[in-house]
Amino acid sequence: MNSIMNKKIFYSIALSAAALCMTGCADGDLAPDSNAYEYTDSIKALQYLNDYAPLKSYVDRTVSPDFKLAIGVGAQNYVDGKIDCRLANTNFDEMSAGNAMKYGSCVKSDGTMDFSLVKKFVEAATVNNMTVFGHTLAWHSQQQNGYLKGLVAGGKKNYVLHINTPEPKANDWDWTVTVALTDFLKRNTDYTLVMKVKASSDFKITCWPLFDGGAQYWPTPSVDATTAWTQIKSTFKTNGDHDINQLQFVFGKFGGDLWFDDVQLLDADGNNFIDNGSFDDNTEGWSFPSWLKLTMAREDDPDPVVDPDAPSPKETITNALDTWINGMMEACDGKVTSWDVVNEAISGTDKDGDGILDLQSATRGTVSKDDAKNNFYWQDYMGDLDYVRSAVASARKHFAEHNGDPAKLKLFINDYNLESFWDDNWKMKSLIEWIKRWEADGVTKIDGIASQMHVAYSEDPATQKSREDHIVKMYQLMASTGKLCKVSELDMGYVDKNGNAVPTKNMTDAQQKQMADFYQFIVEKYFEIIPAAQRYGITQWCITDAPENSGWRKGEPVGLWTLNYDRKRAYGGFAEGLKKSSVPGGPSSAITK
């Protein structure tokens, strides 16, 4: 492949339809436009970027033999051989999938799991001599909340039909609800109505079999509803005069709430003529006249039956986490040896006042109301210690079971704001203390700390200096643990003096230079401060700048390449920083800029 083309930044891109990622591609496959260009001064100023080699070539493998330069990618794009694949293979050693290996991407709403894309992604990486960093095993976001909460409620969530009448009326027929039958009932035949019913006050509900679209048939079965769930059976015989195809419940003299569940109309052979009597998905087949001012809806069971022999919520959720981790490890077949075992566990709140930030929790008020509603916090069911310990134990157990070499498995705790300048790295310090607590059982082993580093260059000099100082402190704190140190999701924006994000379209070349210098600073300091033996690697999270419609930092200059896949000044800054990989690192070489 033409390595020269890997360096070019000024040509538009034409792709060969046959260039697939699994054949071993590089951004050298990108072909130039045949048009001649008359370079402007601004383009000439960037021509120096052509002289840089692929990024990974700047890593000194003698001093840092285990260091992995990584990139975040879309798994499907990589499998499909998109441009991202070429850039990843040419410039990086390892990849993290943006979303494809998260719980919500692999587990469906009913708890079934689909790892087909994960398997394809790992296989494509293996073919291209790339490694995959697993992101992530345990997290509170992008979970199947309804399924998991249903497990805690005692298995599959139970739904019922809830009917409310605002007041009692004078006649039985003043309030009615009708269910359509699956077939006409046979004449002169016994049928049994079986159902569960509950009411806000005791009441006898009359049931009218209907024919001819609404004519009533006599005699009728009845249902005694009480304030507790009651299962009733009521048998009636059809006569020889009418073809019945509906059953109507009449309760005009009742005011209040009624709940129906598991409604069946059975013949002697057990055939059921009511298709939707459990309301698992909807209220299809049930109706009432539009002029009646009652309400009817499918709702959660207000008084679910709890099985005393059922496992505790902690056991149930621990088993669910183990099942998920086992499935992922089986899908990866021992090929993915490094993982974010727990992601974003630490909150920004110290409610107990011990000086250590608490874990995120929906039940203890350490997250917002929206987060509490939208996320599933495993630690609320498993406990702050057992949550992480169980995740680590499951990962090690199932990795070994599915062709993994236990000696190669590396498990990281990943979090954001570890470089926080506004509180003097409080989350980083707290995470170190939490790791001590998790490992205090003498069994749990956490191999490394991963810092996301979604950063921004600040136009305000004092703020920018503080940001840089606290990145240095973060590295020093990480190094002091003796654990592997990873920058896991590095990307950068730019904020003005008022702290407002500057969109890519408004960025000046001078600002791009500042960002390039900041990238160089971040990468250089990693190598200066982190000892060679603790250097796991650095992951650049975004290949290109974010599109205007992106779900992540939309419209911001977060990439090393533009949206047209041209190298940016940030690419050069990153490359210059990688040249520091030849230093041994450690406290003696920690230099504050």
N, C-alpha and C positions, 0 to 999 in steps of 0.2 A: 504493500500500500504506500501511497505517496505521503511520506512523513512531512514533506514541505507544506502540503496543503493543510496539515494540522495547525500550522502557525498563522495562516492567513486570516485576516479579520475584516477585509473590506469588500468581500464578494458576496453577492446574494447566493442562496443555497439551492442547488437542484439535487434531488435525491433519485437514486436508482431504485426502481420498484423491487429489484431482486436482491437488494442489499439488506439481508436479515441479520439480526443481532447474533443469533446462535452460530453463524458462520465465522464469527470472529471479526467484528467490525471495529472501526475507529473513526474519529472525526476526520481522519485522512480521506474517508470516502466522500466527503463533501466537495462537490465540484464547483469551480468558479463560473460565474457568468462570463460569456464571451465578449461582452461589451468592454471597451476601453474606458478607463476612468481618468478624469482630471481631478487630482486630489486638491482639496481645499486645505487651508492652513490648519484647520482643526483636525482634519484627518491625518495630515502629515505629522501632527504632534503625537499621534497615537501609533505611528508606524513602528516604534520601538517594541511594541507588544508582539510583533511578528517574530522577533528574535528569541522569544522564550520557548523553551522546550516544553513537552508535556509536564504537568505539575509533579507527578510522582517521580520524575527523573531527578528532582532536586533533593530527594530524601537520601541522606547518607546511611546506607544499609549496614555499613561497618559499625558505626557508633549506635545506630538505632535499628537493629535487625528485625525487631518485632513490631515496629511502628507501622500503623496502617493509615494511609490517607484515604478517606472515604467520602462518599457523596450520597445524598438523599435522592431517590428516584421514584417514579411511579412504576410499580411492578409490571403492570400491563404494557406500558410504553417500552419497558426494557425487553420483555418477552417478544413484543411485536417488532423489535428492531428499529425503534424510533431514533431520532437524532441523539436523544439522551443516552441511548445505549453506546453510541460511538464515543461520545465525550467521556462517559463513565469508564469504558474499557481503556481508553488511551491515557487518561489523566489520573486515574485512581486505582487503589488496590481493593477496595471494599465498598459495599453498598448497604444502605438502610432503606427499606421500603417505607414510603410515606405513610400508607394506611393499610396495605394489604395483609400485614401480619398482626393486626390488632383484632381484639375479640369481636367487635361489632362487624368486622369485614368477613369473618369466618364462621361465626355462630348466627344461626337464623333465629327468628322470633319464637320458634318452638323448641329451641335448644339443639337442633341438629346442626352438624358442623360440615363445612365444605372448604377443603384445603386445596382445591384444584389449582388455583392461581399460585398459591404458595409453592406447591410442588414444581410448577412450570418455572417460576422465578428462580428457585434454588438450582434447578437443573440447568437453566440458561447461564446462571452465574458460574456454575461448575465447569461447563463447557468452555467458557471464556476465561477460565483461570482467575476468576474473581471470587472473593469471599462475601458472605452475607452476614451482617450484624442484625440479630433478631430484635425487633422493636414492635411490640413490647408484650410481656407475659401478664403482668398484673397492673391494672390501671383503673381509675374510676370513670373515665370518659369513654365514649363510644362503646358502651356495653349494651346488652339486651336487657334493659331495665325491667320491662314487663315480665319477661320470662324468669329472671332471677328473683324478683319480688314474689312472683307466683310460687316459686319453690319454697320460699320462706313461709308463705301462707299455707303450706301443706300440700304442695304438688300443683297440679293444674288448677288455675284460678276458676272458681265457680261463678257463673252468671245466672241471674234470675230475671223474670219479668216483673217490673215494678209498676203498679197502677195506683194513681192517686185521684180520688174524687174530692172536690172541695167541700161538699156538703151532702147530707142525705136528701133524697127527693121523695115524692109521694108514691111513685109507682116502681115496681121491679124493673121495668124496661127503660127507666130513665137513665141508667148507666149500664152499658153493655160493652163487652169485648168478644170478638168472634175469631175462631180459628178455622181455616180451611182444612178439610180432610183430604187425604191422598187419593181416595176413591169413594165411590158411592157405597154405602152400607147395604148389606143384603137385607131383604125383608124377612120378618118373623125370625130374627136371629138375636142372640144375646151378645151384648158388648159391655165391657167393663172400663170405666173411666178410672185411671190411676194417676195420682198427682201429689205433689207436695204443695202445701199452701200455708200462708202465714198472714195475719191481719193485725192492724193496730188496735182493734177491739174485736171481740167475738162476733161472728156473723155467719149466717147460713146463706151460701151462694147457690142459686138455682142455675141449672144447666139446661139449655133448650137445644135439642137437635133441630136443625133447620133443613128445609127443602124448598125447591122452586125459588131460590135466591133470597129467602128470608122468611117464608111461612113457618110458623112454630108447630112443633109436634108434641103431643102429650101422650103418656106421662113423661116426666123428666127426672134425671138424676139430680142429686143435690150434694153440696160440699160444705162441711162444717169447718170454718176457719177460726183459729184461735190465735192468741198472741205469741205462741210458740210454733215452730215448724211442725206440721202434722202431715203424715202420709195417709191419704184416704183412698178407698176403693168404693165405687158405686156402679152397680150393674143395672142395665135396663134392656128391654126387648123391643126391637123395632117391629112395627106392625106391617101389614101387607099392603098398605095403601100408598106409601110415599118412598121416594128415593132420597135418602138423607146424604148430604155432602158437606155440612158445616156443623160446628158445635158452638153455641153462644153461651157465654157466662153472663148472667144478669144479676145486678146488685144495686138497683136504683135506690134502695132505702139505706144505703151505706155511705158514710162520709169518713174518709181517711185513707190509709195505705193498705194495699194488698200486694202480696208477693206470690208468684207462681213459679214452680220449677218441676222439671222431669214429668211433664204432662204427657200421658199416653192414652190412647183409646184402643183397647185390645179385643180381638175376637178369641174364640175358644182355643185356637191354635197358636195364640201369642203374636199374631200379626198386628203391627201397630199402624194406625191410620192417621197419626199426627206426626208430621215429618220434622218439625222444629219445636220440640217441647222442652229442650234443655237450654236453648238460647245461647249456645256457645259462641256463635258468630254474629247473630243479628236477630231481628224479630220478624223475619219473613214468614208470611202466612197468617199473621195476627193483625187484626185491624179493629177500628171502631168508627162509627159515623162521624163525619167531620163537624157536625153541629154540636156534638157533645164536648163540653169543656173539661174533659178529664185529660190526664197525661199518662202516657204509657211508654216505657223505655226499658232497654236492657241495661242492667246495672250489676255491680258486684253484690254478691250475697251479703246482706247486712248482718247475718248471724251464722257465719260458717261453722261447720262442725270440725272440731280439732281432734285428731287422732292422738290419744294419750301415749301410744306406742311409737309415734312418728319420731324421727331423729330431731334433735334440737336445731334451731336456726343456724347455730354455729357449725354443727356437723354437716348440715345440708349445704351451706355455702362453701365450706372447706372442700367438700366432695365435688361441688360444681367447679371450683377453681382447679382442683386436681384433674378432673376430667378434661377441662380445656387445655391445660398444660400438656397432659399426656397426648392429646390429639395433635397439638402443634409439634411436639417432639417426634411423634411418629411420622408426620408429614415431612419433616426436615431430614429424617433418616441419619442423624448424627453429623450432617454436613454443616450445620450452623452451630458454631462452637462458642459464640459470645452473644450475650443477651442483656437487654434491659429487663432484669427480673421484676423490678418494681419501678413504676414511673410516677413521678410527681406526688409522692406521699406526704410531703411536708406542707403545712399551711403557712399563712403569714400572720398567725395569731398565737399568742401565749396566754390562754385563758386561765391556766392553773398557776401562773405566776412563778414558774420555776426557772425562768430565764431561757428556756428552750422552747422553740416554736412547736406547737402541737401538730399532730397529724391532721390531715383534712378529714372532716366528719360532717355528715348531714344531721346527726343527732345531737352534736355538742356545740353547734353554732360556730364552727370555724370556717364555714363556706357561706356564700351568698344563698338567698332563698332560691334563686333560679338554678344555681348549681346543685343545691340539695334536691330540687325537683327533677332535674334532667340527668343526673349522674347516679351511679351505683357505687357506694363506698363500701368495699369489701371489709374494711377494718371495723365498720360499725357492727358487723356480725361476728367477725373472727377475733377482734381485739387488736390493739396496736402492735403487740409483740408477735402474736401467732400469725397475723396476716403476712408479714414479711417472712417469718420463719417457715411457714407452710409453703409459700411460693418458692422459696429457695430449696426446700426439701423435695418438693414435687419436681422441680426442674432438674435437680441432680439425679433423682431416681429414674425418671422417664427418659432423660438423655442417655443414661447408661443402658436402659432397656432397649432402646431403639438405635443400636449400632454406634453410639457415641463413645469416645474415649474419655472417661471421667477426668483424666489428667489434663485434658485440653479445654474443659469447660470453664468459661469465665463469666461470672454473673455480676452485673453492675446495678447500682441504685442511680437512677437518672432523675434530675430535677432542673428547674429553671430558677433564675434569679440568684444563683449561687455567687454571682459577681456583684451583688447588690451594693451600690455605693451610698444609698440613702439610709441604711441601717448598719453599715460597717460589716457586711457579709454575715448577717445574723442567720440566714437560712443555711449557709455553708457550715457555720459553726454548729448549728442545731443538727444538721444531718450527720456530722461526725459523732455527736453525742448519741443520736439515735442508732447509729451503726454499732456503737459500743453496747447499747442495750440489746439490740437484736442478736449480737454475737455472744452475749453474756451466758447463754445456755451451754457454751462449750461445744456445740454441734454446728450451729449455723455459721457458714463462712460466706462473706461477701468479698468478692475479689477486687472490685473497683468502684470508683465514683465517676459518674458521667455528668458533666455540666452542659446544659443545652446551649447557653450563650446566644440567645436572640437579642442582639445588641443594637445600638444606634450610635453614630457619631454625633456629638453635640456641638452646635455652632458656638455655644457659650464656652469660652476657654476654661473657666473655673470648673464647670460641670464636667467637661471633657477630661480635665486633669484628674478629677475625683474618680471618674469611670476607669481611667487607666490604672490609677493607684489601687483600686479595689479588684481589678483583674489580677494584678500582681499578688495581692493578698490572697485571693482565691486560689491561685496556683500554689502559693506557699502553704496554705492550709491543706490542700489536697496532697501535696508532696509529703507533709508531716505525718500522714496516716500510714505511709509505707505501702499503700494500695496502688493498683493500677489507676492511671489518670487519663480520662478521655474527655475531649470536647466533642459533644455528640450531635449538635444541631446548629452549628454556627451559621448565622446569617446576619446581615447588617443593613440598617436603614440610616436615615439622616434626619435629625431634628433641628429646627431653628432655635433661636435664643429663647423663644417662648415655649419650647418643648413640643411644637407641632411637627408632625411628620412631613417631610418634603417629598412629594411624589416624583417618580423618575422623570416625568416630562418636564419638570421645573428645575432639575439638577443642573448646576453649572459645572464646567470642567474643573474649576478650582475645588468645588465640593467633592467631585469624583477623586481628585488627588488626595484630599483629606481622608476619604474612606479607604483609599489604597494604603495610605500610611498607617491607618488604624488596623487594617488587616495584617500588615507586616508586623506591627507592634504585638498583636495578639498571638500570632504564630511564633514570632521570635521569643517572646517571654515564656511560652510553653516550653521551648527547648532549653532556654537559659535556666529555668527554675525546676522543671520536672526532671529528676534523674533518669538516665537512659533506661534503666531497668524497670521504671514505672510508666514508661511512655506507651500507652496502648494505641493512641492515635487521635486524629482530628477529623471530624466529619463536617464538610460544608453541606448545609441543608438544601440550598437552592442552586440549581444549575444556572438558571436565567433569572432576570428580574421578574417580578410578579406581574401578571396581566391585570388589567383594570377590574376584571370580574373574578379574580382569584379569591378563594376562601382564606388565604393566608397572606397577610400584609399586602393587601391588594394595591397595585399601582406603585409599590415601593421598589427601590433599587437594590434588591436583596441578592442578586446573582453575581457570579464571576463572568458571565456572558450576558449580552443583551438578549432581548426577545428574538432578535434576528441571528442569534448565535455568533455574534462578534465578541471577541475578547474585550473586556473592560480594563480600566486601570486597576481595578480590584484584583484582577488576575495577576498582574505584575506584582502588586503588593504581597499577595499570597505567596507567589513564587519566591520573592526576596526573603520572606519570613522562613520558608522551608530551607533555605540555605544555611540557617542556624542549626539544622539537625545534626551537624558535625560536632557540636559542643557536647560535653558529657552531662551538663546540667547539674542541678543541686543547689543548696543554699549559698555556697560560696560564689556561684556565678549569677545569682539573682540580682538583676540590675533594675532599678526603678527609673523609668524615662523621665 
